[in-house]
Amino acid sequence: MDEGRYEEAIADLDRVVEIDPTYAKIYLVRASAEAKLGLAPQYQADH
């Protein structure tokens, strides 16, 4: 994400959530990437 490749990062983080949905930090990292793109965080859709 440091290089500004937020869309790719979000796609990768989505795959991590699929593999281990209990890894809480991933949701925070993904929300940060989504915020950089001006997107609404996906955490609401994760419930």
C-alpha distances in whole Angstrom, upper triangle without the diagonal:
4,5,5,6,6,9,8,6,9,12,11,11,14,15,15,17,20,20,20,20,22,19,18,15,13,14,13,10,10,12,10,7,11,12,10,11,15,15,18,16,17,19,22,22,21,25
4,6,8,9,12,12,10,13,15,14,14,18,19,18,20,23,23,23,24,25,21,21,17,16,17,16,12,13,15,12,10,14,14,11,13,16,18,20,19,20,22,25,25,25,28
4,6,8,11,11,10,13,15,15,16,19,20,20,22,24,25,25,26,27,24,23,20,18,20,18,15,15,17,14,12,15,15,12,13,17,18,21,20,22,24,27,27,26,30
4,5,9,9,9,11,14,14,15,17,19,19,21,23,24,25,25,26,23,23,20,17,18,17,14,13,14,12,9,11,12,9,10,13,15,18,17,19,21,24,24,24,28
4,6,6,6,9,10,11,12,14,16,17,19,20,22,23,23,25,22,22,19,16,17,17,13,12,14,12,9,11,13,10,10,14,14,17,17,18,20,23,22,22,26
4,5,5,6,9,10,10,12,14,15,16,18,20,20,20,22,20,19,17,14,14,14,11,9,11,9,6,7,10,7,7,11,11,14,13,14,16,19,19,19,23
4,5,5,6,9,10,11,13,14,15,17,19,20,20,22,20,20,18,15,15,15,13,10,12,12,8,8,11,10,8,11,11,13,13,13,16,19,17,18,22
4,5,5,6,9,10,11,13,14,16,17,19,19,21,19,20,18,14,15,16,13,11,14,13,10,11,14,13,12,15,14,17,16,15,18,20,19,19,23
4,5,5,6,9,10,11,12,14,15,16,17,19,16,16,14,11,12,13,9,8,11,10,7,9,12,11,11,14,14,15,14,14,16,19,18,17,21
4,5,5,6,9,10,10,12,14,15,15,17,15,15,13,10,10,11,9,6,9,9,7,7,11,11,10,13,11,12,11,10,12,15,14,14,18
4,5,5,7,9,10,11,13,14,14,17,16,17,16,12,12,14,12,9,12,13,10,11,14,14,13,16,14,15,13,12,14,17,15,14,18
4,5,5,7,9,10,11,12,13,16,14,15,14,10,12,14,11,9,13,14,11,13,16,16,15,18,16,18,15,14,15,19,17,16,19
4,5,5,6,9,10,10,10,13,11,11,10,7,8,10,8,6,10,11,10,11,14,15,15,17,15,15,13,11,12,16,14,13,16
4,5,5,6,9,10,9,13,12,12,12,9,9,12,11,8,11,13,12,12,15,16,16,17,15,15,12,10,11,14,12,10,14
4,5,5,6,9,10,13,12,14,14,10,12,15,13,11,14,16,15,15,19,19,19,21,18,19,16,13,14,17,15,13,16
4,5,5,6,7,10,8,11,11,7,10,13,11,10,14,15,14,15,19,19,20,22,19,19,16,14,14,17,16,13,16
4,5,5,5,8,7,9,10,7,8,11,11,10,12,15,14,15,18,19,19,21,18,17,14,11,11,14,12,9,12
4,6,6,10,10,12,14,11,12,15,15,13,16,18,17,17,21,22,22,23,20,19,16,13,13,15,13,10,13
4,6,9,9,12,14,11,13,16,16,15,18,20,19,20,23,24,24,26,23,22,19,16,16,19,17,14,16
4,5,6,9,11,9,11,14,14,14,17,19,19,19,22,24,24,26,23,22,18,16,15,17,16,12,14
4,6,7,10,9,9,12,13,13,14,17,18,18,20,22,23,24,21,19,16,13,11,14,13,9,11
4,6,9,9,9,12,14,14,16,18,19,19,22,24,25,25,23,21,17,15,13,15,15,11,12
4,6,6,8,10,11,12,14,15,17,18,20,21,23,24,22,20,16,15,13,16,16,13,14
4,5,6,7,9,10,11,13,15,16,17,19,21,22,20,18,14,13,11,14,15,11,13
4,5,5,6,9,10,11,13,14,15,17,19,20,19,18,14,14,12,15,16,14,16
4,5,5,6,8,10,11,12,14,15,17,18,16,16,12,11,10,14,14,12,15
4,6,5,6,9,10,10,12,14,15,16,14,13,9,8,7,11,11,9,12
4,5,5,6,9,10,10,13,15,15,14,13,9,10,9,12,14,12,14
4,5,5,6,9,10,11,13,14,13,13,10,11,11,15,16,14,17
4,5,5,6,9,10,11,12,11,11,8,8,9,12,13,12,15
4,5,5,6,9,10,10,9,8,5,7,7,11,12,12,14
4,5,5,6,9,10,10,10,8,11,11,14,16,15,18
4,5,5,7,9,9,10,9,11,12,15,16,16,19
4,5,5,6,5,7,6,8,10,13,13,14,17
4,5,5,6,7,7,10,12,14,15,16,19
4,6,8,10,10,13,15,17,18,19,22
4,5,9,10,12,15,17,17,19,22
4,7,9,12,15,16,17,18,21
4,6,9,12,12,13,15,18
4,6,9,9,10,13,15
4,6,7,8,10,12
4,5,5,6,9
4,5,5,7
4,5,6
4,6
4
